[in-house]
Amino acid sequence: MSVRPLLLVDVDGVLNPFGRPSPAFRRYSCPVDGRTYTVHLNPWHGARLLDLALQTRSELVWATTWEDNANDWIAPRLGLPRLPVIHLGPDRPSEVGEMFKTPAVADYVQGRPFVWFDDYVFQEDEDYLRGHQGVGEFLLIQVPPKRGLAWEHLEAARQWLTLSGFSQGP
């Protein structure tokens, strides 16, 4: 029996770019834990992520500091269903210079192949993941934070999942 690959998605810098958004983005105010955050979201992202998940038989998962709040504030504005969430927990000391989310991602994937869309993944994160027991095949896609997620990032994920055979039926 084959396992479905994972598509791990960050919010800030990926779906909510830090640069000046194009007119395709809509501005939202999101009150979370007593603070109000302004986010710029493009509904195109939700449709394209759902298409990618369907085409590659993958499961979408939030990998963001928004954690469960992503299901309340981000998913509905992008037309996404509620998604599983990687809970980050307390920060852990860095082992090889990896970012704070990487250990939680390593613990979550449990050997499943995955693509991780994030604006803050670097060689240190790849080194950590490659050296972590229980992490299988993966592709890190560094999204430029000023621009956010674009067609070429989704296409790179689709090609990797397809060519690697992870999106094959059982």
N, CA, C and O of each residue as an XYZ file, in Angstrom:
680
protein
N       0.835     -1.166      0.000
C       0.000      0.000      0.000
C       0.891      1.245      0.000
O       1.812      1.343      0.812
N       0.633      2.178     -0.884
C       1.448      3.377     -0.957
C       0.902      4.439     -0.008
O      -0.284      4.449      0.320
N       1.792      5.332      0.428
C       1.380      6.438      1.289
C       1.347      7.710      0.459
O       2.145      7.901     -0.460
N       0.416      8.562      0.803
C       0.291      9.816      0.073
C       1.420     10.764      0.466
O       1.751     10.888      1.646
N       2.007     11.431     -0.523
C       3.008     12.451     -0.193
C       2.334     13.661      0.452
O       1.117     13.831      0.373
N       3.141     14.486      1.081
C       2.658     15.676      1.763
C       3.089     16.929      1.015
O       4.174     16.976      0.435
N       2.234     17.936      1.034
C       2.558     19.273      0.540
C       2.481     20.198      1.745
O       1.386     20.540      2.193
N       3.619     20.601      2.269
C       3.679     21.438      3.453
C       3.703     22.898      3.023
O       4.515     23.286      2.183
N       2.821     23.707      3.593
C       2.649     25.082      3.142
C       2.798     26.068      4.297
O       2.124     25.961      5.322
N       3.695     27.024      4.106
C       3.865     28.140      5.024
C       2.910     29.252      4.602
O       2.408     29.235      3.478
N       2.652     30.212      5.476
C       1.773     31.338      5.142
C       2.588     32.592      4.847
O       2.637     33.035      3.699
N       3.227     33.172      5.861
C       3.918     34.449      5.681
C       5.154     34.286      4.799
O       6.029     33.463      5.066
N       5.197     35.090      3.745
C       6.284     35.008      2.772
C       5.988     34.053      1.634
O       6.656     34.100      0.601
N       4.997     33.185      1.802
C       4.630     32.218      0.765
C       3.251     32.579      0.206
O       3.132     32.932     -0.968
N       2.221     32.491      1.032
C       0.877     32.868      0.600
C       0.590     34.341      0.885
O      -0.255     34.952      0.231
N       1.280     34.894      1.840
C       1.173     36.301      2.234
C       2.532     36.946      1.983
O       3.353     37.008      2.898
N       2.794     37.432      0.756
C       4.118     37.962      0.443
C       4.418     39.242      1.227
O       3.511     39.983      1.605
N       5.710     39.484      1.461
C       6.140     40.664      2.198
C       6.305     41.879      1.292
O       6.345     43.010      1.777
N       6.399     41.662     -0.004
C       6.529     42.770     -0.945
C       5.176     43.362     -1.279
O       4.146     42.940     -0.754
N       5.197     44.328     -2.143
C       3.944     44.955     -2.565
C       3.146     43.961     -3.401
O       3.603     43.550     -4.468
N       1.962     43.570     -2.935
C       1.202     42.556     -3.672
C       0.582     43.126     -4.951
O       0.315     44.323     -5.054
N       0.366     42.252     -5.900
C      -0.295     42.631     -7.150
C      -1.785     42.829     -6.879
O      -2.271     42.483     -5.803
N      -2.510     43.381     -7.849
C      -3.957     43.560     -7.675
C      -4.723     42.247     -7.492
O      -5.879     42.270     -7.071
N      -4.106     41.115     -7.797
C      -4.772     39.828     -7.614
C      -4.929     39.468     -6.129
O      -5.709     38.583     -5.778
N      -4.187     40.158     -5.271
C      -4.240     39.892     -3.831
C      -5.313     40.760     -3.185
O      -5.558     41.896     -3.590
N      -5.944     40.182     -2.167
C      -6.925     40.923     -1.383
C      -6.366     41.124      0.025
O      -5.675     40.259      0.562
N      -6.671     42.256      0.598
C      -6.175     42.579      1.939
C      -7.212     42.170      2.981
O      -8.407     42.420      2.825
N      -6.723     41.531      4.053
C      -7.587     41.106      5.147
C      -6.959     41.507      6.478
O      -5.736     41.541      6.613
N      -7.795     41.804      7.441
C      -7.366     42.016      8.821
C      -7.801     40.802      9.619
O      -8.974     40.428      9.613
N      -6.856     40.195     10.300
C      -7.128     38.952     11.022
C      -6.775     39.129     12.500
O      -5.596     39.171     12.850
N      -7.778     39.233     13.364
C      -7.478     39.313     14.797
C      -7.157     37.922     15.352
O      -7.979     37.007     15.292
N      -5.959     37.787     15.886
C      -5.494     36.505     16.430
C      -4.841     36.774     17.782
O      -3.907     37.570     17.885
N      -5.338     36.109     18.804
C      -4.754     36.200     20.147
C      -4.555     37.646     20.599
O      -3.506     37.992     21.144
N      -5.561     38.485     20.372
C      -5.501     39.859     20.838
C      -4.726     40.826     19.964
O      -4.636     42.010     20.287
N      -4.164     40.344     18.860
C      -3.443     41.206     17.916
C      -4.127     41.105     16.561
O      -4.704     40.072     16.223
N      -4.060     42.180     15.792
C      -4.639     42.164     14.452
C      -3.512     42.170     13.427
O      -2.646     43.044     13.437
N      -3.542     41.186     12.552
C      -2.540     41.044     11.492
C      -3.171     41.395     10.158
O      -4.320     41.046      9.888
N      -2.411     42.087      9.332
C      -2.855     42.367      7.976
C      -2.181     41.363      7.058
O      -0.959     41.219      7.068
N      -2.984     40.673      6.266
C      -2.447     39.708      5.304
C      -2.990     40.049      3.925
O      -4.082     40.598      3.781
N      -2.203     39.709      2.924
C      -2.607     39.869      1.527
C      -2.631     38.477      0.918
O      -1.604     37.801      0.857
N      -3.806     38.052      0.466
C      -3.974     36.687     -0.034
C      -4.554     36.710     -1.439
O      -5.365     37.567     -1.792
N      -4.114     35.745     -2.223
C      -4.556     35.605     -3.601
C      -5.358     34.305     -3.719
O      -4.795     33.230     -3.511
N      -6.649     34.369     -4.047
C      -7.459     33.150     -4.151
C      -6.901     32.132     -5.145
O      -7.182     30.939     -5.027
N      -6.117     32.587     -6.120
C      -5.471     31.696     -7.087
C      -4.646     30.636     -6.370
O      -4.582     29.487     -6.810
N      -4.006     31.030     -5.252
C      -3.165     30.085     -4.520
C      -3.959     28.880     -4.025
O      -3.494     27.745     -4.127
N      -5.139     29.119     -3.497
C      -5.944     28.008     -2.992
C      -6.317     27.033     -4.093
O      -6.182     25.820     -3.933
N      -6.788     27.570     -5.212
C      -7.184     26.702     -6.336
C      -5.992     25.926     -6.869
O      -6.110     24.737     -7.163
N      -4.858     26.576     -6.995
C      -3.671     25.895     -7.547
C      -3.136     24.842     -6.580
O      -2.704     23.775     -7.015
N      -3.155     25.121     -5.280
C      -2.698     24.126     -4.314
C      -3.621     22.911     -4.296
O      -3.154     21.775     -4.207
N      -4.922     23.148     -4.381
C      -5.863     22.020     -4.454
C      -5.646     21.207     -5.720
O      -5.676     19.977     -5.679
N      -5.427     21.885     -6.852
C      -5.146     21.182     -8.109
C      -3.887     20.336     -7.985
O      -3.865     19.179     -8.406
N      -2.845     20.914     -7.409
C      -1.589     20.179     -7.244
C      -1.794     18.951     -6.366
O      -1.311     17.866     -6.691
N      -2.503     19.115     -5.265
C      -2.758     17.978     -4.370
C      -3.540     16.884     -5.094
O      -3.235     15.701     -4.947
N      -4.530     17.272     -5.860
C      -5.334     16.299     -6.601
C      -4.502     15.593     -7.668
O      -4.548     14.367     -7.777
N      -3.747     16.349     -8.451
C      -2.940     15.773     -9.531
C      -1.872     14.816     -9.008
O      -1.556     13.822     -9.661
N      -1.320     15.110     -7.840
C      -0.201     14.312     -7.318
C      -0.615     13.386     -6.180
O       0.225     12.750     -5.543
N      -1.942     13.320     -5.930
C      -2.452     12.478     -4.846
C      -1.767     12.795     -3.519
O      -1.437     11.893     -2.750
N      -1.557     14.075     -3.262
C      -0.860     14.534     -2.061
C      -1.831     15.112     -1.051
O      -2.973     15.441     -1.373
N      -1.356     15.227      0.170
C      -2.137     15.807      1.256
C      -1.550     17.162      1.623
O      -0.363     17.265      1.929
N      -2.378     18.199      1.592
C      -1.947     19.529      2.009
C      -1.902     19.608      3.529
O      -2.787     19.096      4.214
N      -0.849     20.263      4.054
C      -0.659     20.397      5.501
C      -0.093     21.791      5.778
O       0.795     22.253      5.062
N      -0.601     22.458      6.809
C      -0.036     23.737      7.215
C       1.275     23.516      7.957
O       1.344     22.708      8.884
N       2.321     24.241      7.542
C       3.615     24.263      8.231
C       3.935     25.738      8.467
O       4.788     26.309      7.787
N       3.256     26.345      9.424
C       3.300     27.790      9.613
C       3.165     28.155     11.075
O       2.583     27.407     11.861
N       3.703     29.303     11.436
C       3.532     29.789     12.801
C       2.077     30.167     13.079
O       1.700     30.353     14.236
N       1.264     30.283     12.043
C      -0.174     30.515     12.232
C      -0.825     29.284     12.877
O      -1.875     29.404     13.507
N      -0.224     28.128     12.729
C      -0.733     26.857     13.232
C      -2.239     26.732     12.987
O      -2.679     26.894     11.849
N      -3.039     26.450     14.015
C      -4.479     26.245     13.822
C      -5.197     27.492     13.305
O      -6.247     27.385     12.672
N      -4.644     28.658     13.568
C      -5.249     29.895     13.068
C      -5.268     29.939     11.542
O      -6.083     30.654     10.960
N      -4.393     29.196     10.893
C      -4.401     29.149      9.420
C      -5.719     28.567      8.917
O      -6.214     28.979      7.868
N      -6.287     27.625      9.645
C      -7.578     27.057      9.240
C      -8.726     28.034      9.463
O      -9.734     27.989      8.757
N      -8.571     28.914     10.445
C      -9.634     29.884     10.733
C      -9.562     31.123      9.836
O     -10.597     31.640      9.416
N      -8.359     31.599      9.542
C      -8.203     32.875      8.866
C      -7.671     32.786      7.441
O      -8.009     33.635      6.616
N      -6.870     31.812      7.133
C      -6.246     31.749      5.804
C      -7.031     30.822      4.873
O      -7.404     31.226      3.772
N      -7.282     29.598      5.300
C      -7.949     28.599      4.450
C      -9.263     29.104      3.849
O      -9.449     28.974      2.639
N     -10.184     29.676      4.638
C     -11.460     30.081      4.030
C     -11.303     31.185      2.988
O     -12.084     31.256      2.039
N     -10.317     32.031      3.154
C     -10.113     33.129      2.214
C      -9.454     32.668      0.919
O      -9.468     33.384     -0.082
N      -8.877     31.469      0.944
C      -8.258     30.896     -0.255
C      -9.107     29.779     -0.866
O      -8.737     29.208     -1.892
N     -10.230     29.470     -0.243
C     -11.064     28.390     -0.738
C     -10.511     27.013     -0.409
O     -10.803     26.040     -1.105
N      -9.714     26.929      0.647
C      -9.146     25.645      1.069
C      -9.990     25.045      2.185
O     -10.584     25.780      2.974
N     -10.049     23.715      2.260
C     -10.711     23.085      3.400
C      -9.814     23.202      4.635
O      -8.683     23.677      4.540
N     -10.313     22.775      5.775
C      -9.456     22.693      6.968
C      -8.361     21.671      6.667
O      -8.628     20.598      6.125
N      -7.154     22.015      7.018
C      -6.005     21.155      6.741
C      -5.364     20.700      8.041
O      -5.495     21.366      9.068
N      -4.669     19.561      8.002
C      -3.869     19.183      9.170
C      -2.817     20.266      9.432
O      -2.431     21.002      8.524
N      -2.371     20.348     10.659
C      -1.434     21.390     11.087
C      -0.230     20.747     11.752
O      -0.378     19.853     12.586
N       0.951     21.196     11.387
C       2.157     20.800     12.108
C       2.299     21.758     13.284
O       2.540     22.951     13.097
N       2.149     21.228     14.498
C       2.299     22.049     15.693
C       3.780     22.178     16.010
O       4.492     21.184     16.148
N       4.226     23.415     16.121
C       5.649     23.683     16.241
C       6.191     23.467     17.633
O       7.364     23.124     17.785
N       5.376     23.657     18.655
C       5.844     23.460     20.022
C       6.895     24.483     20.393
O       7.112     25.450     19.663
N       7.542     24.277     21.512
C       8.575     25.229     21.939
C       9.808     25.142     21.024
O      10.115     24.093     20.458
N      10.495     26.277     20.905
C      11.727     26.281     20.113
C      12.724     25.306     20.722
O      12.837     25.175     21.940
N      13.443     24.628     19.835
C      14.497     23.716     20.264
C      15.833     24.330     19.869
O      15.899     25.091     18.903
N      16.880     24.018     20.586
C      18.187     24.530     20.174
C      18.550     23.984     18.789
O      18.276     22.825     18.478
N      19.154     24.814     17.982
C      19.553     24.402     16.642
C      20.681     23.375     16.715
O      21.571     23.476     17.560
N      20.635     22.390     15.823
C      21.689     21.374     15.761
C      22.708     21.682     14.673
O      23.911     21.527     14.881
N      22.224     22.121     13.506
C      23.131     22.391     12.375
C      22.823     23.739     11.720
O      23.208     23.983     10.576
N      22.127     24.609     12.453
C      21.753     25.908     11.904
C      20.377     25.916     11.266
O      20.016     26.885     10.597
N      19.597     24.851     11.458
C      18.247     24.760     10.887
C      17.326     25.766     11.563
O      17.563     26.186     12.696
N      16.268     26.144     10.845
C      15.294     27.069     11.435
C      14.425     26.334     12.444
O      14.417     25.104     12.501
N      13.705     27.097     13.225
C      12.945     26.555     14.353
C      11.838     25.591     13.940
O      11.457     24.738     14.742
N      11.298     25.692     12.709
C      10.205     24.801     12.280
C      10.704     23.422     11.844
O       9.950     22.449     11.880
N      11.943     23.339     11.441
C      12.455     22.121     10.805
C      12.351     20.874     11.692
O      11.926     19.833     11.191
N      12.713     20.920     12.980
C      12.547     19.706     13.801
C      11.092     19.228     13.884
O      10.839     18.023     13.875
N      10.146     20.150     13.963
C       8.731     19.755     14.022
C       8.307     19.111     12.706
O       7.545     18.144     12.705
N       8.794     19.639     11.591
C       8.501     19.029     10.290
C       9.085     17.621     10.237
O       8.417     16.687      9.795
N      10.322     17.469     10.683
C      10.978     16.151     10.666
C      10.185     15.140     11.490
O      10.035     13.989     11.080
N       9.685     15.555     12.630
C       8.901     14.656     13.478
C       7.552     14.316     12.844
O       7.056     13.202     13.007
N       6.965     15.255     12.132
C       5.619     15.086     11.576
C       5.573     14.135     10.384
O       4.638     13.342     10.273
N       6.557     14.194      9.494
C       6.437     13.502      8.202
C       6.474     11.983      8.304
O       5.912     11.315      7.437
N       7.091     11.422      9.293
C       7.116      9.975      9.537
C       7.405      9.156      8.281
O       6.688      8.204      7.973
N       8.437      9.524      7.577
C       8.884      8.752      6.416
C       8.134      9.036      5.126
O       8.514      8.524      4.074
N       7.084      9.837      5.179
C       6.325     10.139      3.951
C       7.105     11.129      3.096
O       7.732     12.047      3.626
N       7.070     10.952      1.778
C       7.705     11.954      0.914
C       6.955     13.277      1.045
O       5.742     13.303      1.251
N       7.708     14.384      0.921
C       7.043     15.677      1.060
C       7.752     16.765      0.272
O       8.948     16.701     -0.015
N       6.946     17.768     -0.061
C       7.437     19.021     -0.627
C       7.092     20.083      0.395
O       5.977     20.117      0.916
N       8.060     20.958      0.684
C       7.841     22.004      1.676
C       8.041     23.357      1.012
O       9.146     23.695      0.587
N       6.942     24.141      0.926
C       6.982     25.502      0.404
C       7.197     26.451      1.582
O       6.320     26.596      2.434
N       8.360     27.096      1.630
C       8.648     28.029      2.717
C       9.611     29.086      2.193
O      10.383     28.832      1.268
N       9.561     30.258      2.783
C      10.471     31.323      2.380
C      11.764     31.288      3.174
O      12.683     32.059      2.900
N      11.843     30.407      4.146
C      13.006     30.433      5.025
C      13.626     29.044      5.192
O      13.987     28.659      6.304
N      13.750     28.302      4.114
C      14.443     27.008      4.155
C      15.756     27.143      3.394
O      15.809     27.690      2.292
N      16.806     26.629      4.012
C      18.150     26.768      3.450
C      18.881     25.425      3.523
O      18.296     24.408      3.898
N      20.138     25.434      3.167
C      20.947     24.212      3.174
C      20.980     23.566      4.560
O      20.984     22.340      4.668
N      21.002     24.367      5.609
C      21.028     23.826      6.976
C      19.767     23.015      7.279
O      19.818     22.011      7.990
N      18.649     23.459      6.737
C      17.401     22.711      6.929
C      17.448     21.386      6.176
O      17.017     20.352      6.686
N      17.977     21.434      4.953
C      18.129     20.199      4.194
C      19.074     19.240      4.913
O      18.790     18.046      5.007
N      20.201     19.756      5.423
C      21.151     18.910      6.151
C      20.499     18.269      7.375
O      20.688     17.081      7.633
N      19.738     19.054      8.121
C      19.053     18.521      9.301
C      18.086     17.409      8.894
O      18.090     16.330      9.487
N      17.267     17.671      7.890
C      16.271     16.687      7.467
C      16.934     15.416      6.940
O      16.481     14.314      7.247
N      17.993     15.554      6.159
C      18.681     14.363      5.614
C      19.301     13.519      6.731
O      19.431     12.303      6.591
N      19.679     14.156      7.830
C      20.296     13.428      8.929
C      19.327     12.975     10.006
O      19.743     12.376     10.998
N      18.052     13.248      9.830
C      17.046     12.924     10.851
C      16.384     11.594     10.535
O      15.845     11.400      9.445
N      16.427     10.689     11.485
C      15.789      9.386     11.309
C      14.291      9.579     11.147
O      13.684     10.376     11.864
N      13.696      8.862     10.219
C      12.266      8.946      9.984
C      11.874      9.917      8.892
O      10.692     10.057      8.579
N      12.859     10.595      8.304
C      12.583     11.501      7.186
C      12.985     10.788      5.906
O      14.125     10.347      5.755
N      12.032     10.682      4.988
C      12.300     10.034      3.707
C      12.686     11.054      2.648
O      13.422     12.003      2.918
N      12.182     10.844      1.450
C      12.471     11.732      0.327
C      11.722     13.053      0.482
O      10.586     13.082      0.955
N      12.364     14.133      0.085
C      11.704     15.440      0.188
C      12.314     16.423     -0.799
O      13.409     16.227     -1.327
N      11.554     17.490     -1.022
C      12.001     18.612     -1.845
C      11.644     19.885     -1.100
O      10.481     20.127     -0.776
N      12.670     20.705     -0.831
C      12.443     22.009     -0.227
C      12.334     23.031     -1.345
O      13.201     23.098     -2.216
N      11.283     23.819     -1.323
C      11.107     24.866     -2.326
C      11.122     26.200     -1.601
O      10.182     26.563     -0.894
N      12.229     26.922     -1.802
C      12.374     28.232     -1.181
C      11.635     29.264     -2.030
O      11.981     29.501     -3.187
N      10.628     29.860     -1.444
C       9.787     30.845     -2.121
C      10.309     32.239     -1.779
O      10.480     32.549     -0.600
N      10.564     33.084     -2.773
C      11.024     34.444     -2.473
C       9.953     35.201     -1.671
O       8.833     35.363     -2.157
N      10.272     35.666     -0.460
C       9.249     36.228      0.423
C       8.611     37.522     -0.079
O       7.474     37.819      0.286
N       9.293     38.277     -0.884
C       8.687     39.521     -1.379
C       7.660     39.248     -2.470
O       6.742     40.039     -2.684
N       7.822     38.119     -3.157
C       6.933     37.784     -4.277
C       5.865     36.769     -3.887
O       4.712     36.887     -4.301
N       6.242     35.785     -3.101
C       5.323     34.732     -2.700
C       5.258     33.596     -3.711
O       5.989     33.578     -4.701
N       4.387     32.673     -3.443
C       4.217     31.463     -4.238
C       3.838     31.801     -5.679
O       2.965     32.632     -5.928
N       4.511     31.143     -6.619
C       4.264     31.389     -8.039
C       4.137     30.057     -8.776
O       4.418     28.989     -8.232
N       3.706     30.159    -10.027
C       3.483     28.984    -10.858
C       4.700     28.068    -10.885
O       4.557     26.849    -10.789
N       5.900     28.639    -11.016
C       7.095     27.792    -11.145
C       7.363     26.961     -9.895
O       7.933     25.875     -9.998
N       6.972     27.438     -8.731
C       7.150     26.653     -7.503
C       6.209     25.449     -7.495
O       6.597     24.341     -7.124
N       4.975     25.688     -7.908
C       4.001     24.596     -7.983
C       4.408     23.580     -9.042
O       4.262     22.374     -8.843
N       4.910     24.064    -10.153
C       5.331     23.171    -11.233
C       6.539     22.331    -10.807
O       6.623     21.148    -11.139
N       7.466     22.940    -10.075
C       8.630     22.181     -9.575
C       8.167     21.054     -8.652
O       8.690     19.942     -8.713
N       7.199     21.343     -7.810
C       6.662     20.310     -6.913
C       5.972     19.207     -7.705
O       6.190     18.023     -7.447
N       5.142     19.593     -8.666
C       4.430     18.606     -9.468
C       5.408     17.692    -10.205
O       5.247     16.471    -10.206
N       6.409     18.282    -10.820
C       7.380     17.480    -11.562
C       8.139     16.536    -10.645
O       8.321     15.365    -10.978
N       8.582     17.024     -9.501
C       9.340     16.179     -8.581
C       8.488     15.010     -8.094
O       8.943     13.866     -8.090
N       7.262     15.293     -7.688
C       6.382     14.229     -7.204
C       6.053     13.225     -8.302
O       5.986     12.022     -8.048
N       5.850     13.713     -9.510
C       5.507     12.837    -10.626
C       6.698     12.014    -11.087
O       6.594     10.797    -11.240
N       7.833     12.675    -11.311
C       9.025     11.967    -11.786
C       9.585     11.003    -10.765
O      10.189      9.991    -11.121
N       9.386     11.316     -9.489
C       9.869     10.426     -8.420
C       8.938      9.234     -8.212
O       9.275      8.296     -7.491
N       7.762      9.275     -8.847
C       6.824      8.170     -8.718
C       5.958      8.231     -7.475
O       5.224      7.283     -7.194
N       6.025      9.333     -6.715
C       5.253      9.434     -5.478
C       3.774      9.652     -5.741
O       2.941      9.350     -4.886
N       3.437     10.175     -6.917
C       2.024     10.462     -7.198
C       1.349      9.327     -7.963
O       0.258      9.508     -8.504
N       1.982      8.173     -8.012
C       1.397      7.019     -8.685
C       0.297      6.401     -7.826
O       0.354      6.452     -6.597
N      -0.668      5.838     -8.463
C      -1.729      5.132     -7.737
C      -1.203      3.842     -7.131
O      -0.130      3.375     -7.514
N      -1.952      3.247     -6.177
C      -1.510      1.995     -5.540
C      -1.496      0.832     -6.522
O      -1.149     -0.288     -6.146
